[in-house]
Amino acid sequence: MAPVKRYAVGAGAGLAALVLLAGGVAWFGGGYDRWQSARLVTDACDGVLPADEVRAVLGDRRLKAGKDTSEGSLDDTTTSLRVTCGIARGADPHDGAHPGEATMTVTVNGVPTLDREDRRYESLYPPVRSTLPPAPLGQGWSGVFAMGHSSGEARATTSVLLDCSPGRGDLLVTVAVEGKKYLDDSPLDNPERRTAFARVATATAANASRRWNCDADLGEPPATVPLPVNEDEYVVPADAEGACSGVTARGKRVDRVWESGSGAAPIEECVLGGAKGTASRLTALYGPYAEGARHDAAEHTGKPHPSESGQRAGVLDEGDYWTSAECPGDDGPALFGLTGGHDDETQEAGADRAYALSVLKTFAERSAAAHGCAAPAAPTATTAP
């Protein structure tokens, strides 16, 4: 019997060694990286990041955590909710789908900001920067998708605004992704990649709604995300069907427009221009973006935005025309503006002024009506007292 026992012990030891060897191969072959990355994603941003969606964008190896902060809540009456986190991916030559470096920054904000005085010298909400108009997210979401890319570097920002149950404020979720060394020269021309980026924001918004008892009506997981407008995707004003609908041309100076598509979004833009390039920009801002614009104007000039004192339309110190409209909810009035509609030589020209006020009026009335807001005040060239 002794030889049998020795054989059994030897076989058991050999099997254990094989199990340990296999585990070691998996552990050192990337298993530990994946385990660590999964834990990192699960712990970030108060646990509202969607692990599968984040992995679809960044992969599941070589991830590192960035700054993670959390303050306030939707129930707090003095400090607004603000949760931020960052995740970075190092270059990984063995990951064919995600070969280069990338960073993802996620911010969840309560809207409106209650502690604005404590946030002087900073913006209240993350910016949505885009050279040309961003695309409405659609599919049941109030949000936009903005992007830019050059030399294989992709930059994308997705924002989602949630209308929470009455008495709780709203939630704004912003996800900014920047990646390098993708497999193609125009990484965001790939619709699957755009959709993967946007799904991080929509899934985070859904998790945030549950986490902070927002109880908002949610959209569907995006099946596709439209490309924002490119430089060669202009139309003549008469053919505009989105944010520029109804805007008229003005000779060769304004004979083409670039526009946000139709659909509810907290930011809408219509860019006017001609063969020599863009000339001016019409912008509609709702909810947090209107609030943020008023805050930024006060920080820039050292005095409150004119709307804070009850003025409904006018000209800012920089010479930009603006107007406003009352909208449902407690987020304050929407703001509509025209920037770049003048220069030093023509600022006083009556024709320039009349055209600027006319297109701003058309743009603001169309946008306000689409959002269920009251009619905007008639734009005027009168400055605030």
C-alpha positions, 0 to 999 in steps of 0.5 A, a space after each residue: 500500500 505504501 507505493 500506492 500512497 506515494 504515487 497518490 501523493 506525488 500525483 496530487 503534488 503534481 496537480 497542485 503544481 500545475 494549478 499553481 503554474 496556470 494561476 501564475 501564468 494568468 496572474 503575471 500574464 495580465 490577470 492581476 492588471 485586469 483585477 486591479 483595473 476592475 477594482 479601480 473602476 468600481 471604487 471611483 466616483 462614489 461607485 457610479 462608473 459603469 465597469 463594462 462601458 469604461 472597459 470598452 473605452 479604456 480596456 482593462 489593463 494598465 489603468 491608473 486612478 486620478 484625483 477622486 473627490 466627493 462633496 455635498 449631496 442632492 439633499 444638502 441645502 448649502 453645498 451642491 453635489 460635486 463628484 469627480 474622478 479620473 482614470 488613465 491608461 498607459 500605452 499597451 502594445 499587446 492591446 490591439 483595440 486600445 494601444 495608446 495612452 488615454 485619460 477619462 475624466 468624469 464629473 457629476 454635478 448637482 444643479 444649480 450650484 448652491 455654494 457659488 461664492 465658494 467657487 469663485 475663480 473657477 467654472 461651476 461646471 465642466 466646459 463642452 468645447 467644440 470648434 463647431 456645433 456639438 451633436 444632440 445626444 438624442 435617444 431620450 437623453 438631454 445632452 450633447 456629444 462634442 469632439 475633435 481630433 488631429 494626427 490620430 489624437 481623439 478628444 470627446 466630451 459627452 454631457 447628460 443633464 438629468 431632470 430629477 424629481 421635484 425639490 431635488 435639483 438636477 444632475 449634470 454628468 460630464 465625461 471627457 476622454 482624450 486618447 492617443 495613437 489609435 489605429 486610424 487617423 480619424 478615431 472618432 469617425 468610427 461610430 462604434 467608438 463614438 457610441 462607446 464614449 457616449 455610453 460611459 456618460 449615459 450609464 454613469 448618469 443612470 447609476 448617479 440617478 439611482 445613487 442620489 435618488 434623483 429618480 429621473 426619466 432615463 433614455 435608452 443606451 445609445 445605439 449610435 451617436 451622430 458626428 458633430 458638424 465638421 468644417 465641410 458640412 455646412 449648408 446655405 441658410 435657406 436649407 438649415 433645418 436644425 439650430 440655424 432654421 430661419 436664419 437668413 443670409 447676408 451677402 457673401 459674408 454669411 452665405 453658409 451655416 454650421 448647425 446643431 441638429 434638432 433635438 432637446 439639448 442643454 447647448 445649441 449652436 449655429 455658426 454663421 460664415 462664408 467662404 473666408 471662414 466662420 464669422 459669428 456664433 449663435 449659442 443657446 444655453 439652458 440650465 447649468 450652462 446658462 447658470 455657468 455663463 452668468 457666473 463666468 461673466 461675473 468672474 471675468 468683468 468683476 460685476 454681475 451678469 446683467 440678467 442678475 439685476 433683472 435685465 432681459 436683453 442687451 449688450 455685454 462689455 465685449 460687445 456681444 448681444 444677448 437675450 433671455 427667456 423664462 423656462 420651466 423649472 428652477 434653473 433660471 432663465 435660458 441665455 441666448 447670445 451672438 458672439 463675433 458679429 462685429 469687428 472694430 471697423 463695422 461695430 457701429 454700422 447700422 446694417 451690421 447691428 440690425 442683421 445681428 439683432 435679427 438673426 439672434 431674435 430668430 435663433 432665440 425664438 426657435 430654440 425657446 419654443 422647442 424647449 417649452 420656454 416663454 418667448 425671449 425678450 427682443 434683442 437690443 443694442 442697449 447696454 446695461 446701466 
